[in-house]
Amino acid sequence: MQKSDFEYDLPNSRIAVHPLSERDQSKLLVFKEGMIRDQLFTDLPAQLPPQSQLIFNNTRVVRARLHFVKTEGAKPIEIFCLGPHAQSVEEAMNSVHKVNFECLVGNLKRWKDHPLELDLENGTTLRAEKISRNGAYWVISFTWDSDLTFAQVLEWAGKIPLPPYMNRDASSDDVERYQTVYAHTNGSVAAPTAGLHFTDRVFQSLERAGHSKVELTLHVGAGTFKPLGEGEIEAHQMHDEEIILSQQWLEQYLGHEGPKIAVGTTSLRSLESFHWIGAKLIETGELNPLGQFEAYTLNPSLTVTQTYSALLDALKVRGIMEVALHTQLMIKPGYSFKTVKGIVTNFHQPGSTLLLLVSAGVGEQWRDIYAHALDHDYRFLSYGDSSLLLFQGS
């Protein structure tokens, strides 16, 4: 399969660069049994299979863009904090006084060997120093002279990292709107955007309709925006992301016998990754990260009940309530989903790994779905409209 197999024409005018005034008033495209229907997002509870369990990613976007200005009026040196170096996200966000992060640096030529300094409004001084380079990334050492955690430092000093295709600076409105209403675990540099449509009103409607929800955590990295390279899709290097495995949500997932629906591609990648990490555990007795193509080599006959039960037993035996793991799972056409019947998701960029995931679930009809959305004035990408895609055979 080639990148060109997953291209389509997306006019700039169809990219939503600002959110709607109300989160839940977006359109909802429903794909079920090969048929496409147009609804509103508030209709979601009635469109789900009966007694569905929705799985949400509760990660919280941090203000990961830091601007250091050397002289007044000069173009700032931007440090984009992608992820912690040699630490878990939780450890890094709770760090006090010092932390090392892997970063992209804008206007690098203006940064000589001396540390950069940024004075915060609360009297804290944040310092940044280059430690080492790995390709396009720098390991930056941040130090600060107060008892704030690094998450709090970013709240004071940083800017919301809007996706590059919005082609604008973040505004005060984005601080709230580029965040789900249920976000609470600091660590992402991009929002799990399928969740941006949910409101208290929708959650109440879901509960009245007999649906339930459970939360997990995957910290979204900037690699989610990395397009496929030209040529074969297997040549693409998937980004590594941190996922949190806990006893609590494993018990919630296993305790629900109805259909499961992932809210967003990050939730779905987490669920599928945990299945294959469980398959590796059954095979080796160890909890290990999941590589890009390992899922395609492991035992396909294992059920989710078997793998998730093995994970839960392993956590209990080891006395672990939750643990940070990593995944590079690439979901592409030919992949068979183990954990869900479908997904709630936005409309994704041409030639993206996210579109590969959608195609794995709905097959070649992804083209019909996207053509319908373009023909019926749907808004695309992060601040765009939503879809409920029920997978083939579900």
Long-range contacts (C-beta under 8 A, 24 or more apart in sequence): 1-232, 1-233, 1-234, 1-332, 1-333, 2-231, 2-232, 2-233, 3-227, 3-228, 3-229, 3-230, 3-231, 3-232, 3-233, 3-351, 4-351, 5-233, 6-228, 6-233, 6-350, 6-351, 6-352, 6-355, 6-356, 6-359, 7-350, 7-351, 8-350, 8-367, 8-370, 8-371, 8-374, 9-350, 10-349, 10-350, 10-374, 10-380, 14-374, 14-378, 14-379, 14-380, 15-165, 15-166, 15-379, 15-380, 15-381, 15-384, 16-379, 16-380, 16-381, 16-382, 16-383, 16-384, 16-385, 17-166, 17-167, 17-168, 17-383, 18-173, 18-383, 19-173, 19-177, 19-178, 19-196, 19-383, 20-383, 22-199, 23-177, 23-181, 23-196, 23-197, 23-198, 23-199, 24-197, 24-198, 24-199, 24-201, 24-202, 26-197, 26-379, 26-384, 26-385, 26-386, 27-376, 27-378, 27-379, 27-385, 27-386, 28-385, 28-386, 28-387, 28-388, 29-369, 29-372, 29-373, 29-378, 29-385, 29-386, 29-387, 29-388, 30-387, 30-388, 31-362, 31-365, 31-369, 31-387, 31-388, 31-389, 31-390, 32-388, 32-390, 33-390, 34-365, 36-368, 36-369, 36-372, 38-376, 41-197, 41-202, 41-385, 41-386, 42-201, 42-202, 42-205, 44-202, 44-205, 44-206, 44-344, 44-386, 44-388, 45-202, 45-205, 45-206, 45-208, 45-209, 45-211, 46-209, 47-388, 48-206, 48-209, 48-211, 48-259, 48-261, 48-388, 49-258, 49-259, 49-261, 49-341, 49-342, 49-390, 49-394, 50-210, 50-258, 50-259, 51-210, 51-211, 51-212, 51-258, 51-259, 52-211, 52-212, 52-258, 52-259, 52-260, 52-261, 52-341, 53-211, 53-212, 53-213, 53-214, 53-253, 53-256, 53-258, 53-259, 53-260, 53-261, 54-206, 54-211, 54-212, 54-213, 54-214, 54-261, 54-262, 54-263, 54-344, 55-213, 55-214, 55-215, 55-216, 55-253, 55-260, 55-261, 55-262, 55-263, 55-267, 55-271, 55-340, 56-180, 56-182, 56-192, 56-195, 56-198, 56-213, 56-214, 56-215, 56-216, 56-263, 56-264, 56-267, 57-192, 57-195, 57-215, 57-216, 57-217, 57-218, 57-220, 57-263, 57-264, 57-266, 57-267, 57-270, 58-180, 58-182, 58-183, 58-184, 58-185, 58-215, 58-216, 58-217, 59-183, 59-185, 59-186, 59-187, 59-188, 59-192, 59-217, 59-218, 59-219, 59-220, 59-266, 60-179, 60-183, 60-184, 60-185, 60-186, 60-187, 60-188, 61-160, 61-161, 61-178, 61-179, 61-183, 61-188, 61-189, 61-190, 61-191, 61-220, 62-93, 62-151, 62-154, 62-155, 62-158, 62-186, 62-187, 62-188, 62-189, 63-154, 63-155, 63-157, 63-158, 63-159, 63-160, 63-161, 64-154, 64-158, 64-161, 64-189, 65-158, 65-159, 65-160, 65-161, 65-170, 66-118, 66-126, 66-128, 66-154, 66-157, 66-158, 66-159, 67-118, 67-159, 68-116, 68-117, 68-118, 68-128, 70-110, 70-116, 74-110, 75-107, 75-110, 76-107, 77-105, 77-106, 77-107, 77-108, 77-110, 77-111, 77-116, 78-105, 78-106, 78-107, 79-103, 79-104, 79-105, 79-106, 79-116, 79-128, 79-140, 80-104, 80-105, 80-106, 80-161, 80-189, 80-222, 81-140, 81-154, 81-158, 81-189, 82-137, 82-189, 82-221, 82-222, 83-189, 83-219, 83-221, 83-242, 85-139, 88-242, 88-324, 89-186, 89-187, 89-219, 89-242, 89-324, 90-185, 90-187, 90-244, 90-324, 92-150, 93-149, 93-150, 93-151, 93-186, 93-187, 94-149, 94-150, 94-151, 95-149, 95-150, 96-147, 96-148, 96-149, 96-150, 97-143, 97-144, 97-145, 97-147, 98-141, 98-142, 98-143, 98-144, 99-141, 99-142, 99-150, 100-131, 100-139, 100-140, 100-141, 100-142, 101-139, 101-140, 101-142, 102-134, 102-137, 102-138, 102-139, 102-140, 103-137, 103-138, 103-139, 103-140, 104-136, 104-137, 104-138, 104-222, 105-138, 105-140, 118-157, 120-153, 120-156, 120-157, 121-156, 122-146, 122-148, 122-156, 124-148, 124-153, 124-156, 126-153, 126-157, 151-186, 161-189, 161-190, 161-222, 162-382, 163-190, 163-225, 163-381, 163-382, 164-225, 165-225, 165-349, 165-381, 166-382, 166-383, 177-383, 178-382, 178-383, 182-215, 185-217, 185-219, 185-244, 187-217, 187-219, 187-242, 188-219, 188-220, 188-221, 189-220, 189-221, 189-222, 190-220, 190-221, 190-222, 190-224, 190-225, 190-382, 191-220, 191-382, 192-218, 192-220, 192-263, 192-264, 192-266, 192-267, 193-264, 193-346, 193-381, 193-382, 193-383, 194-263, 194-264, 194-265, 194-267, 194-343, 194-344, 194-345, 194-346, 194-386, 195-263, 195-264, 196-382, 196-383, 197-386, 198-263, 212-256, 214-249, 214-252, 214-253, 214-256, 215-249, 216-243, 216-244, 216-246, 216-249, 216-267, 216-270, 216-271, 217-243, 217-244, 217-270, 218-242, 218-243, 218-244, 218-266, 218-267, 218-269, 218-270, 218-327, 219-243, 220-266, 224-266, 224-353, 224-354, 225-349, 226-353, 227-349, 227-351, 227-352, 228-351, 228-352, 228-353, 228-356, 233-332, 233-356, 234-293, 234-330, 234-332, 236-330, 236-353, 237-292, 238-292, 238-328, 238-329, 238-330, 238-353, 239-328, 240-289, 240-326, 240-327, 240-328, 241-266, 241-269, 241-326, 241-327, 241-328, 242-324, 242-325, 242-326, 243-270, 243-273, 243-274, 243-324, 243-325, 243-326, 243-327, 244-322, 244-323, 244-324, 244-325, 245-274, 245-277, 245-287, 245-311, 245-315, 245-322, 245-323, 245-324, 245-325, 246-315, 246-321, 246-322, 246-323, 247-312, 247-315, 247-316, 247-320, 247-321, 247-322, 248-321, 248-322, 250-308, 250-311, 250-312, 250-315, 251-312, 253-308, 254-305, 254-308, 254-309, 254-312, 259-340, 259-341, 259-342, 259-394, 260-339, 260-340, 260-341, 261-340, 261-341, 261-342, 261-343, 261-344, 261-388, 262-339, 262-340, 262-342, 262-343, 262-344, 263-343, 263-344, 264-343, 264-344, 264-345, 265-343, 265-345, 265-348, 265-354, 265-357, 265-358, 268-331, 268-337, 268-339, 268-340, 268-343, 268-357, 269-327, 269-329, 269-331, 269-357, 270-327, 271-339, 271-340, 272-329, 272-331, 272-337, 272-338, 272-339, 273-325, 273-327, 273-329, 274-307, 274-308, 274-311, 274-339, 275-302, 275-304, 275-307, 275-308, 275-338, 275-339, 276-307, 276-329, 277-307, 277-311, 277-325, 277-327, 278-302, 278-306, 278-307, 278-308, 278-310, 278-311, 279-307, 281-307, 281-310, 281-311, 281-314, 282-306, 282-307, 282-310, 287-311, 287-314, 287-323, 287-325, 289-325, 289-326, 289-327, 289-328, 290-325, 290-326, 290-327, 290-328, 290-329, 291-328, 292-328, 292-329, 292-330, 293-330, 294-329, 295-329, 295-335, 296-335, 300-336, 303-338, 304-338, 304-339, 330-356, 331-356, 331-357, 331-360, 332-356, 332-357, 332-359, 332-360, 333-359, 333-360, 333-363, 334-360, 335-360, 337-361, 337-391, 340-391, 341-390, 341-391, 341-394, 342-388, 342-389, 342-390, 342-391, 342-394, 343-388, 343-389, 343-391, 344-386, 344-387, 344-388, 344-389, 345-386, 345-387, 345-389, 346-380, 346-381, 346-382, 346-384, 346-385, 346-386, 346-387, 347-373, 347-378, 347-379, 347-380, 347-381, 347-384, 347-385, 347-387, 348-380, 348-381, 349-381, 358-389, 361-389, 361-391, 361-392, 362-389, 362-391, 362-392, 363-392
